[in-house]
Amino acid sequence: MRLLFLALGWLFVAIGIVGAFLPVLPTTPFLLLAVACFARSSPRLEAWLLEHPKFGPSLRNWRENGAIARKAKIAAVSLMAVSYAVFWFGTSPPFWRAALVAAVMLGSATFIVTRPDT
């Protein structure tokens, strides 16, 4: 199991790095998954992520307080709104698909906005 968690941790780190450069792929959720996997497989790699100068503070804030920085909340919800507008105007989806995507995005946005600020 240790090797499985180690492999998953590195996979999530790789996806998180890709997400740092692609606006449609979030970084932090994948790094949170990586920290969780490394906690079960490699304390050294867990500490490396938690102490990382760029990503460490947000990972520690989430782990300790379940908190998300206000700037990150604004960015996340704004990008969701822009993504929905592109989806809506770019694809002219049927009502059921538009409603489903809106419900998922509103649920995600509600979760993000209701977390404590850092």
Helices and strands as residue ranges (DSSP letters): H 2-21, H 28-39, H 43-50, H 56-65, H 70-91, H 95-113
